[in-house]
Amino acid sequence: MATKMNDFVLQQLLAENQRLKQELESSKEAIKVSEACKFHIDFINKTDEPLDKVNSQGIPNEYQKDPGCCLIL
């Protein structure tokens, strides 16, 4: 009886160990938070705000009719 219980516990531990190995392996493929922040900041810096009166190239926003009013289609 004790041997069966020990075998059962061993099988559970081996299964948990395998699951943790897979989780560790998949986490190695994940992007680091610092890299994600850098990508996010780069995206924000390169993307024009659609509600600004003038974009980063100095071109007026065609959707702004009156000061303080914006038409969104």
LOTOR-352710 format. One line per 8 residues: number of its first residue (from 1); for each residue x, y, z of N, C-alpha, C, O, CB. Coordinates in steps of 0.05 Angstrom, whole numbers, m for minus. Glycine has a CB too. Example, Ala and Ser with C-alpha at 12.3 -4.5 7.8 and 13.67 -1.06 7.14 Angstrom:
# LOTOR-352710
1 = 264,m114,156,246,m90,156,264,m66,156,285,m66,169,226,m89,181 ~ 257,m45,142,273,m21,143,258,1,157,268,23,161,282,m12,114
***
This chain:
# LOTOR-352710
1 = 16,m24,0,0,0,0,17,25,0,12,44,m15,m19,0,24 ~ 38,25,17,56,48,19,71,52,m7,77,75,m15,75,45,43 ~ 78,30,m20,93,32,m45,76,44,m67,86,61,m82,102,4,m54 ~ 50,37,m67,32,48,m87,29,78,m82,28,94,m101,4,34,m86 ~ 27,86,m57,24,114,m50,49,130,m58,48,152,m69,19,118,m20 ~ 73,118,m53,98,131,m60,100,133,m91,109,154,m101,122,115,m49 ~ 92,113,m105,92,114,m134,73,136,m145,80,150,m164,84,87,m146 ~ 50,138,m132,31,158,m140,42,186,m136,40,204,m153,5,155,m124
9 = 54,191,m112,66,217,m106,89,222,m125,92,245,m134,76,217,m76 ~ 105,202,m131,127,205,m150,117,214,m177,128,231,m190,144,180,m152 ~ 96,201,m186,85,207,m212,74,236,m213,77,251,m232,62,188,m220 ~ 62,244,m191,52,272,m189,75,292,m190,74,312,m203,35,276,m163 ~ 96,286,m175,120,303,m175,133,305,m202,142,326,m211,140,294,m154 ~ 135,282,m216,146,282,m243,129,298,m263,140,313,m279,149,253,m253 ~ 103,295,m260,85,311,m278,88,341,m272,89,357,m291,56,302,m274 ~ 89,348,m247,92,376,m239,119,387,m248,121,410,m258,89,380,m209
17 = 140,371,m246,166,379,m255,166,384,m285,178,403,m295,187,357,m248 ~ 153,366,m300,152,369,m329,137,395,m336,145,410,m354,138,345,m342 ~ 115,400,m322,99,425,m328,116,450,m322,115,469,m337,74,425,m310 ~ 131,449,m300,148,472,m293,170,476,m313,178,499,m320,159,469,m265 ~ 181,454,m324,202,456,m345,191,469,m370,203,486,m382,213,428,m351 ~ 166,461,m377,154,473,m401,148,503,m396,151,519,m414,128,458,m407 ~ 139,510,m372,133,538,m366,159,554,m367,159,577,m377,120,540,m338 ~ 181,543,m356,206,557,m357,216,561,m386,225,583,m393,228,541,m341
25 = 213,541,m402,221,543,m430,205,564,m445,215,579,m461,218,516,m444 ~ 179,565,m440,162,585,m454,168,613,m444,164,632,m459,132,578,m450 ~ 176,616,m418,182,642,m408,208,653,m420,212,678,m420,184,642,m377 ~ 225,636,m429,250,645,m442,244,659,m469,259,676,m478,269,622,m447 ~ 221,653,m481,213,665,m506,199,691,m502,195,707,m521,195,646,m522 ~ 191,697,m478,176,722,m472,194,746,m473,218,744,m469,163,720,m444 ~ 183,769,m480,197,794,m482,201,806,m454,182,804,m438,183,813,m501 ~ 223,818,m449,228,830,m423,212,856,m421,206,869,m441,259,836,m419
33 = 205,863,m397,189,887,m392,203,912,m402,191,930,m414,182,890,m362 ~ 229,914,m398,244,937,m406,244,940,m437,242,962,m447,274,935,m397 ~ 245,917,m451,243,918,m480,215,926,m489,212,942,m508,251,891,m492 ~ 195,916,m476,168,923,m483,163,953,m478,150,966,m495,148,907,m466 ~ 174,964,m457,171,993,m452,185,1009,m473,174,1029,m483,183,1000,m424 ~ 208,1000,m482,223,1014,m503,207,1014,m529,205,1034,m542,251,1001,m507 ~ 196,991,m536,179,989,m560,155,1007,m558,148,1021,m578,170,960,m565 ~ 143,1008,m535,119,1025,m531,126,1054,m533,112,1069,m546,107,1019,m503
41 = 148,1063,m521,157,1090,m523,164,1098,m552,156,1119,m561,181,1095,m504 ~ 178,1080,m566,184,1085,m594,159,1088,m611,157,1106,m627,201,1063,m605 ~ 139,1071,m606,114,1073,m621,100,1099,m615,90,1112,m634,95,1049,m613 ~ 99,1108,m590,86,1133,m583,100,1156,m596,87,1175,m606,85,1136,m552 ~ 127,1156,m596,142,1178,m607,139,1179,m638,141,1201,m649,171,1175,m600 ~ 135,1156,m651,132,1156,m680,104,1160,m690,100,1165,m714,143,1129,m691 ~ 84,1157,m673,56,1158,m681,45,1185,m674,47,1195,m652,40,1136,m667 ~ 32,1198,m695,20,1224,m690,m6,1221,m675,m21,1202,m678,15,1238,m717
49 = m11,1241,m658,m37,1241,m643,m58,1251,m662,m56,1273,m673,m34,1260,m617 ~ m79,1236,m666,m100,1243,m686,m116,1268,m678,m129,1280,m695,m118,1220,m690 ~ m116,1276,m653,m132,1298,m644,m116,1324,m642,m127,1345,m634,m145,1292,m617 ~ m90,1323,m648,m74,1348,m647,m81,1366,m671,m90,1356,m692,m43,1341,m648 ~ m78,1392,m667,m84,1411,m689,m64,1408,m711,m71,1411,m735,m84,1440,m678 ~ m39,1403,m705,m18,1400,m725,m1,1375,m718,5,1371,m695,1,1426,m726 ~ 5,1359,m739,20,1335,m733,50,1341,m731,58,1364,m733,15,1314,m755 ~ 66,1321,m727,95,1325,m722,109,1336,m747,131,1348,m744,108,1299,m714
57 = 98,1333,m771,110,1344,m795,101,1373,m800,110,1385,m820,104,1327,m819 ~ 84,1384,m783,75,1411,m786,50,1414,m804,42,1436,m811,97,1428,m797 ~ 39,1391,m812,15,1392,m829,m10,1394,m812,m13,1379,m793,14,1366,m847 ~ m28,1414,m818,m52,1417,m802,m70,1392,m804,m71,1379,m825,m68,1442,m811 ~ m84,1386,m783,m102,1364,m782,m127,1370,m798,m141,1390,m792,m109,1357,m752 ~ m132,1354,m818,m155,1360,m836,m182,1356,m822,m202,1365,m833,m153,1343,m860 ~ m182,1342,m800,m208,1337,m786,m215,1359,m766,m237,1359,m755,m206,1310,m772 ~ m196,1377,m761,m202,1399,m742,m215,1422,m758,m202,1434,m775,m175,1409,m728
65 = m240,1428,m752,m254,1449,m766,m250,1476,m751,m238,1494,m762,m284,1443,m768 ~ m259,1478,m727,m256,1502,m711,m237,1496,m688,m234,1473,m680,m284,1511,m700 ~ m225,1517,m677,m208,1512,m654,m223,1498,m631,m245,1507,m623,m196,1539,m644 ~ m212,1477,m621,m225,1463,m599,m246,1443,m608,m258,1430,m591,m237,1482,m580 ~ m251,1441,m634,m272,1423,m644,m259,1404,m664,m242,1412,m680,m295,1438,m657 ~ m267,1379,m663,m255,1359,m681,m276,1341,m692,m295,1333,m678,m233,1343,m666 ~ m274,1335,m718,m293,1318,m732,m280,1291,m735,m259,1289,m748,m302,1329,m759 ~ m292,1270,m724,m282,1243,m726,m301,1227,m742,m325,1225,m736,m277,1230,m698
73 = m291,1215,m764,m308,1198,m781,m308,1170,m773,m321,1153,m786,m299,1200,m810
***
